[in-house]
Amino acid sequence: MQVPLLELRTQYATISNEVRRAIDEVCDAQLFVLPAEVEAAEKSVAVCSVCAYGSGLSVGTDALLVALRPYAQPAVTTGGLSVS
């Protein structure tokens, strides 16, 4: 018996028209870097998080780096070069 890890077909079927419409709007506008949709999503994240700003990142690894960066060891400066 196979148990699917993720079965998204049923969920996608309920939102496929909305997803396709959004994809078409982005493709028609040809704005792939920081379109209005990204700004709207970032504002929505800020509101949901009760923060002044929200930020969209390209991948989860970037999100981890941003979250953990304040806890990194301070950079060591040697002869004008910063090494962290």
C-alpha positions in Angstrom: 0.0 0.0 0.0 1.4 3.4 -1.0 0.9 6.3 1.3 1.6 9.6 -0.5 3.9 12.0 1.3 1.9 15.0 0.0 -1.4 14.8 -1.8 -2.1 18.3 -3.1 -4.3 17.5 -6.0 -7.5 17.9 -4.1 -6.4 21.2 -2.5 -5.1 22.5 -5.9 -8.3 21.7 -7.6 -10.1 24.2 -5.4 -7.7 27.0 -6.1 -6.3 26.2 -9.5 -8.3 29.1 -11.3 -7.0 31.7 -8.8 -3.4 30.3 -9.1 -3.5 30.3 -12.9 -4.9 33.8 -13.0 -2.1 35.1 -10.7 0.6 33.4 -12.8 -0.9 34.9 -16.0 -1.0 38.4 -14.5 2.7 38.2 -13.6 3.7 36.8 -17.0 1.6 39.4 -18.8 3.2 42.2 -16.8 6.8 40.8 -17.3 7.7 42.0 -13.9 9.6 39.2 -12.2 11.7 41.0 -9.7 9.9 42.8 -6.9 6.5 43.1 -8.5 3.5 44.7 -6.7 2.5 41.2 -5.5 5.7 40.8 -3.5 5.2 44.2 -1.8 1.6 43.3 -1.0 2.7 39.9 0.5 5.5 41.6 2.6 2.9 44.1 4.0 0.6 41.3 4.7 3.3 39.4 6.6 4.1 42.5 8.6 0.5 42.9 9.6 0.1 39.3 10.5 3.3 39.4 12.5 2.5 42.7 14.2 5.7 44.2 12.9 6.5 47.3 11.0 8.0 45.5 8.0 7.9 42.1 6.4 10.5 40.6 4.1 10.2 38.1 1.3 13.2 35.8 0.7 13.9 33.6 -2.3 14.5 30.3 -0.4 14.2 28.8 3.1 18.0 28.8 3.5 18.0 32.6 3.2 15.4 32.8 5.9 17.5 30.7 8.2 20.5 32.9 7.5 18.6 36.1 8.2 17.2 34.6 11.4 20.5 33.3 12.7 22.8 36.1 11.6 22.4 38.2 14.8 23.7 35.2 16.8 26.9 34.8 14.7 30.3 35.5 16.1 31.4 39.0 15.5 33.6 39.5 12.4 37.4 39.6 13.0 39.1 42.4 11.2 42.6 41.7 9.9 44.4 44.3 7.7 41.2 45.7 6.2 39.7 42.3 5.5 36.6 41.3 7.4 36.4 37.6 8.2 33.4 36.1 9.8 
